[in-house]
Amino acid sequence: MKTGSNTNKERMRAQRLRKQRRRRRRIRRLCTVLIILMIAGLTVFISGRILLGQENKDIISGYTAASEPAEAESESEEPSLSVNVEKLYSPYCILEQLDTGEILASRQKGTRIYPASLTKIMTAILAIENTPDLDQTIPLPDSLFSSLYVQNASMAGFQPGEEASGRDLLYGILLPSGAECCLAFADNIAGSERDFVGMMNRKADQLGMENTHFCNSTGLHDENHYSTAEDIAVLLRYALNNEEFRKVFTASRYSTSPSALHPDGFTFYSSMFQYMETAQFPGGEILGGKTGYTSEAGLCLASLARIGDTEYILVTAGAAGDHQTKPYHILDAESVYSQIGNRSDPH
């Protein structure tokens, strides 16, 4: 019996040993697999870090390479003449060299403004382009005046029922900013102000005035009647290419022809020059300008100056003040042009 018992014990011990060996082999295989997986994972991780580092290096290199030309381009586009406009009374402005269109200085040039009577630059150039004979007589019927009186619009001085030459009306638009002259041209050219305004907006589109929309020919306030300093500069550059417009724009005064209601005629004075003691400044001269004002638009001015042999245009808008305060829009023009003149004057 003992012999059988011992045999069973040995058999059981042998079985346990085999199980233990099998278990150890499984553990060794599992450890081997885990080690292989860890090595593979570590390899992938290290490779990824290397690739990521190279990618970041490439990105940084690419950014630097892209940035350097941009900086060089920015430097190459810097204006040839530095003018400080940050301390002007007008929050919106743009200064350009007339013949090249180079922008020398600006401040919120693309921000929408109410252009007030700067609108009349468009009315005047369309009047010239669509009136074959400026010496022809154009009526100013009574119906034109009632709404203008109600809105307290600026007037040139013509009377209801009067007739005037197109030339007299043109000077009436640009010098004293006469609203009745605008409506007379609008009716004569398009049959109504509404249809004339359609012509104004089409012209603005043709000129690339992308942020401009007109609602009337006079600049009287309307929420949907807007422009930008940049767009007004585009318009003024275009208009100044017309000799007739330039002649009127640069006049300081003009006397009308005799009419039935004004047998001796009467005289207009530029709404810009009348606020200036002199048009001269160191190194140059202000040649002409068109003012504008409503309480919503503030004081506005589009002007032309010559310094040496070069002409410049400046558009400013939004200056605080009114007709009873200092002419801050004109003071801004004198400040800007004087900066250029002082740099250009060899003395």
C-alpha positions as CSV (number, residue, x, y, z in Angstrom):
1,M,0.0,0.0,0.0
2,K,2.8,2.4,0.8
3,T,4.4,1.7,-2.5
4,G,1.2,2.7,-4.3
5,S,0.8,5.8,-2.2
6,N,4.4,6.9,-2.9
7,T,3.8,6.3,-6.6
8,N,0.8,8.5,-6.6
9,K,2.6,11.2,-4.7
10,E,5.4,11.2,-7.2
11,R,3.0,11.3,-10.1
12,M,1.2,14.3,-8.5
13,R,4.5,16.0,-7.8
14,A,5.5,15.4,-11.4
15,Q,2.2,16.9,-12.7
16,R,2.7,20.0,-10.4
17,L,6.2,20.4,-11.8
18,R,5.0,20.2,-15.4
19,K,2.3,22.7,-14.6
20,Q,4.8,25.0,-13.0
21,R,7.1,24.7,-16.0
22,R,4.3,25.4,-18.4
23,R,3.2,28.4,-16.3
24,R,6.8,29.7,-16.3
25,R,7.0,29.2,-20.1
26,R,3.7,31.1,-20.5
27,I,5.0,33.9,-18.2
28,R,8.3,34.1,-20.1
29,R,6.4,34.3,-23.5
30,L,4.0,37.0,-22.1
31,C,7.0,39.0,-20.8
32,T,8.7,38.6,-24.1
33,V,5.6,39.9,-25.9
34,L,5.3,42.8,-23.5
35,I,8.9,43.7,-23.9
36,I,8.5,43.6,-27.7
37,L,5.4,45.8,-27.5
38,M,7.1,48.2,-25.2
39,I,10.2,48.4,-27.5
40,A,7.9,48.9,-30.5
41,G,5.9,51.6,-28.7
42,L,9.0,53.4,-27.6
43,T,10.3,53.3,-31.1
44,V,7.1,54.8,-32.5
45,F,7.1,57.4,-29.8
46,I,10.7,58.4,-30.4
47,S,10.2,58.5,-34.2
48,G,7.1,60.6,-33.7
49,R,8.9,63.1,-31.6
50,I,11.7,63.3,-34.2
51,L,9.2,63.8,-37.0
52,L,7.3,66.4,-34.9
53,G,10.4,68.2,-34.1
54,Q,11.4,68.4,-37.8
55,E,7.8,69.4,-38.7
56,N,7.9,72.2,-36.1
57,K,11.3,73.2,-37.4
58,D,9.9,73.3,-40.9
59,I,6.9,75.4,-39.8
60,I,9.1,77.8,-37.9
61,S,11.4,78.0,-40.9
62,G,8.5,78.5,-43.2
63,Y,7.0,81.2,-41.0
64,T,10.3,83.0,-40.9
65,A,10.7,82.8,-44.6
66,A,7.2,84.0,-45.2
67,S,7.5,86.8,-42.7
68,E,10.7,88.3,-44.0
69,P,9.3,89.2,-47.5
70,A,6.2,90.6,-45.9
71,E,8.3,92.9,-43.8
72,A,10.3,93.8,-46.8
73,E,7.1,94.4,-48.8
74,S,5.7,96.5,-45.9
75,E,8.9,98.6,-45.9
76,S,8.8,99.0,-49.6
77,E,5.2,100.3,-49.4
78,E,5.9,102.9,-46.8
79,P,5.0,106.3,-48.1
80,S,7.9,108.4,-49.3
81,L,6.7,111.3,-47.1
82,S,5.8,110.9,-43.4
83,V,2.9,112.9,-42.2
84,N,1.3,112.7,-38.7
85,V,-2.5,112.7,-38.7
86,E,-3.1,111.2,-35.3
87,K,-3.6,114.6,-33.6
88,L,-6.0,116.1,-36.1
89,Y,-9.5,117.2,-35.0
90,S,-10.9,115.0,-37.7
91,P,-11.1,111.3,-36.8
92,Y,-11.4,110.2,-40.5
93,C,-8.9,111.4,-43.1
94,I,-6.8,110.4,-46.1
95,L,-3.9,112.3,-47.8
96,E,-2.9,111.4,-51.3
97,Q,-0.5,112.6,-54.0
98,L,-2.8,113.6,-56.8
99,D,-1.1,112.4,-59.9
100,T,0.0,109.0,-58.5
101,G,-2.8,108.3,-56.0
102,E,-0.1,107.3,-53.5
103,I,-1.6,107.4,-50.0
104,L,0.8,109.3,-47.7
105,A,-1.2,109.2,-44.5
106,S,-4.7,108.1,-43.4
107,R,-6.8,107.6,-40.4
108,Q,-9.9,105.3,-40.5
109,K,-10.0,105.9,-44.2
110,G,-12.3,103.0,-44.9
111,T,-14.8,103.6,-42.0
112,R,-18.3,104.8,-43.1
113,I,-19.0,108.4,-42.7
114,Y,-21.9,110.8,-43.5
115,P,-20.3,112.9,-46.3
116,A,-22.7,115.9,-45.9
117,S,-22.0,118.4,-48.7
118,L,-19.0,116.5,-50.0
119,T,-21.8,114.7,-51.8
120,K,-21.9,117.7,-54.1
121,I,-18.6,116.8,-55.7
122,M,-20.5,113.9,-57.3
123,T,-23.5,116.2,-58.2
124,A,-21.1,118.8,-59.8
125,I,-19.1,116.3,-61.9
126,L,-22.3,114.7,-63.2
127,A,-23.8,118.1,-63.9
128,I,-20.7,118.9,-66.1
129,E,-20.7,115.6,-67.9
130,N,-24.4,115.6,-68.6
131,T,-24.9,119.3,-69.6
132,P,-23.6,119.8,-73.2
133,D,-23.8,123.6,-72.9
134,L,-23.2,125.1,-69.4
135,D,-24.3,128.5,-70.7
136,Q,-27.9,127.2,-71.3
137,T,-30.6,128.5,-69.0
138,I,-32.0,126.2,-66.4
139,P,-35.1,126.9,-64.4
140,L,-35.4,126.8,-60.6
141,P,-39.2,126.2,-60.1
142,D,-40.9,127.0,-56.9
143,S,-41.3,123.3,-56.1
144,L,-37.6,122.9,-55.6
145,F,-37.4,125.2,-52.6
146,S,-40.1,124.1,-50.1
147,S,-38.4,120.9,-48.8
148,L,-35.0,122.7,-48.7
149,Y,-36.4,125.5,-46.6
150,V,-37.9,122.9,-44.2
151,Q,-34.6,121.1,-43.9
152,N,-32.6,124.3,-43.4
153,A,-30.4,123.3,-46.4
154,S,-27.5,125.6,-47.4
155,M,-28.5,127.8,-50.3
156,A,-26.6,129.7,-53.0
157,G,-29.1,132.6,-53.1
158,F,-31.2,131.9,-56.2
159,Q,-35.0,132.6,-55.8
160,P,-38.0,130.4,-56.6
161,G,-39.0,130.9,-60.2
162,E,-35.6,132.2,-61.2
163,E,-33.7,131.0,-64.2
164,A,-29.9,130.8,-64.3
165,S,-27.2,129.5,-66.6
166,G,-25.8,126.1,-65.9
167,R,-22.4,127.7,-65.2
168,D,-23.9,129.9,-62.5
169,L,-25.6,126.9,-60.9
170,L,-22.3,124.9,-61.1
171,Y,-20.4,127.6,-59.1
172,G,-23.5,127.8,-56.8
173,I,-23.0,124.1,-56.0
174,L,-19.3,124.1,-55.2
175,L,-18.7,127.5,-53.7
176,P,-21.6,128.4,-51.4
177,S,-22.8,124.8,-51.4
178,G,-26.2,125.7,-52.8
179,A,-28.8,122.9,-52.5
180,E,-31.2,124.6,-54.9
181,C,-28.5,124.4,-57.6
182,C,-28.2,120.6,-57.1
183,L,-32.0,120.1,-57.5
184,A,-32.1,122.3,-60.6
185,F,-29.5,120.2,-62.3
186,A,-31.1,116.9,-61.1
187,D,-34.4,117.9,-62.6
188,N,-32.9,119.2,-65.8
189,I,-30.7,116.1,-66.4
190,A,-32.7,113.2,-65.1
191,G,-36.3,114.6,-64.7
192,S,-36.2,114.1,-60.9
193,E,-33.8,114.0,-58.0
194,R,-34.6,110.3,-57.5
195,D,-33.5,109.4,-61.0
196,F,-30.5,111.6,-60.7
197,V,-29.5,109.8,-57.5
198,G,-29.6,106.6,-59.5
199,M,-27.0,108.1,-61.9
200,M,-24.9,109.1,-58.8
201,N,-24.8,105.5,-57.5
202,R,-24.0,104.1,-60.9
203,K,-21.1,106.5,-61.2
204,A,-19.9,105.6,-57.8
205,D,-19.9,101.9,-58.8
206,Q,-18.0,102.7,-62.0
207,L,-15.3,104.6,-60.0
208,G,-14.9,101.7,-57.5
209,M,-16.4,103.6,-54.6
210,E,-17.3,100.3,-52.9
211,N,-18.5,101.8,-49.6
212,T,-20.6,104.6,-50.9
213,H,-24.4,104.9,-51.3
214,F,-26.2,108.2,-52.1
215,C,-29.8,109.0,-51.3
216,N,-29.9,112.6,-52.5
217,S,-27.9,115.1,-54.5
218,T,-27.3,117.5,-51.7
219,G,-25.8,115.6,-48.8
220,L,-28.7,116.3,-46.4
221,H,-28.7,113.7,-43.7
222,D,-30.1,110.2,-44.3
223,E,-29.0,107.0,-42.5
224,N,-28.5,105.3,-45.8
225,H,-26.5,108.1,-47.4
226,Y,-22.9,107.3,-46.6
227,S,-19.4,107.1,-47.9
228,T,-15.8,106.9,-46.7
229,A,-12.8,109.3,-46.7
230,E,-11.1,106.9,-49.1
231,D,-14.1,106.8,-51.5
232,I,-14.4,110.6,-51.5
233,A,-10.7,110.8,-52.4
234,V,-11.4,108.5,-55.3
235,L,-14.2,110.8,-56.5
236,L,-12.2,114.0,-56.1
237,R,-9.2,112.6,-58.0
238,Y,-11.6,111.7,-60.8
239,A,-13.4,115.0,-60.8
240,L,-10.1,117.0,-60.8
241,N,-9.2,115.5,-64.1
242,N,-12.0,117.5,-65.6
243,E,-10.8,121.0,-66.5
244,E,-14.2,122.7,-65.9
245,F,-14.6,121.1,-62.5
246,R,-11.0,122.1,-61.5
247,K,-11.7,125.6,-62.5
248,V,-14.8,125.9,-60.4
249,F,-13.3,123.9,-57.5
250,T,-10.3,126.2,-57.2
251,A,-12.3,129.5,-57.4
252,S,-12.5,131.7,-54.3
253,R,-15.4,133.8,-55.6
254,Y,-17.7,134.1,-58.6
255,S,-20.3,136.6,-59.8
256,T,-23.4,135.4,-61.5
257,S,-24.8,136.8,-64.7
258,P,-27.8,139.3,-64.4
259,S,-31.2,137.7,-64.3
260,A,-34.8,139.0,-63.9
261,L,-34.7,138.5,-60.1
262,H,-31.0,139.6,-59.8
263,P,-30.5,142.3,-62.5
264,D,-27.0,143.1,-61.2
265,G,-26.1,139.5,-60.5
266,F,-24.7,138.5,-57.1
267,T,-21.4,137.0,-55.8
268,F,-20.6,133.6,-54.4
269,Y,-17.8,133.1,-52.0
270,S,-16.0,129.8,-51.3
271,S,-17.2,128.2,-48.1
272,M,-13.6,127.2,-47.5
273,F,-11.6,130.3,-48.4
274,Q,-13.9,132.6,-46.4
275,Y,-12.7,130.9,-43.2
276,M,-9.0,131.3,-44.2
277,E,-6.9,134.3,-43.6
278,T,-4.6,133.1,-46.3
279,A,-4.3,130.1,-48.6
280,Q,-0.5,130.3,-48.4
281,F,1.5,128.1,-46.0
282,P,5.3,127.4,-45.8
283,G,6.3,125.9,-49.1
284,G,2.9,125.8,-50.8
285,E,-0.7,126.9,-51.3
286,I,-4.2,125.5,-50.8
287,L,-5.8,125.7,-54.3
288,G,-9.4,124.8,-53.6
289,G,-11.8,122.8,-51.5
290,K,-15.4,121.7,-50.8
291,T,-16.7,121.9,-47.2
292,G,-19.5,119.9,-45.7
293,Y,-21.4,119.9,-42.4
294,T,-24.4,118.4,-40.7
295,S,-24.7,117.7,-37.0
296,E,-24.4,113.9,-37.8
297,A,-21.5,114.3,-40.2
298,G,-19.5,116.9,-38.3
299,L,-17.2,119.3,-40.2
300,C,-15.8,117.8,-43.4
301,L,-13.4,119.1,-46.1
302,A,-12.1,117.8,-49.4
303,S,-9.2,120.0,-50.5
304,L,-6.4,120.4,-53.1
305,A,-3.0,121.9,-52.4
306,R,0.2,122.4,-54.4
307,I,3.6,122.1,-52.7
308,G,6.5,122.8,-55.0
309,D,5.6,121.0,-58.3
310,T,3.4,118.4,-56.6
311,E,-0.3,118.5,-55.9
312,Y,-2.0,116.7,-53.0
313,I,-5.6,116.0,-52.0
314,L,-6.8,115.7,-48.4
315,V,-10.2,114.5,-47.3
316,T,-11.2,114.9,-43.6
317,A,-14.5,114.2,-41.9
318,G,-16.1,114.0,-38.5
319,A,-14.4,117.0,-36.8
320,A,-16.4,118.3,-33.8
321,G,-17.8,121.8,-34.1
322,D,-20.2,123.6,-36.4
323,H,-20.5,126.9,-38.3
324,Q,-20.2,128.9,-35.0
325,T,-17.0,127.2,-33.8
326,K,-13.5,127.3,-35.0
327,P,-13.2,125.8,-38.5
328,Y,-11.5,122.6,-37.3
329,H,-11.7,120.9,-40.7
330,I,-9.7,123.8,-42.2
331,L,-7.3,123.9,-39.4
332,D,-6.6,120.2,-40.0
333,A,-5.9,120.9,-43.7
334,E,-3.5,123.7,-42.8
335,S,-1.7,121.4,-40.3
336,V,-1.3,118.5,-42.8
337,Y,-0.2,120.6,-45.8
338,S,2.2,122.6,-43.6
339,Q,3.9,119.4,-42.5
340,I,4.6,118.6,-46.1
341,G,5.6,122.1,-46.9
342,N,8.0,122.4,-44.0
343,R,9.7,119.2,-45.1
344,S,9.9,120.3,-48.8
345,D,11.0,123.9,-48.1
346,P,14.9,123.9,-48.4
347,H,14.9,127.1,-46.2
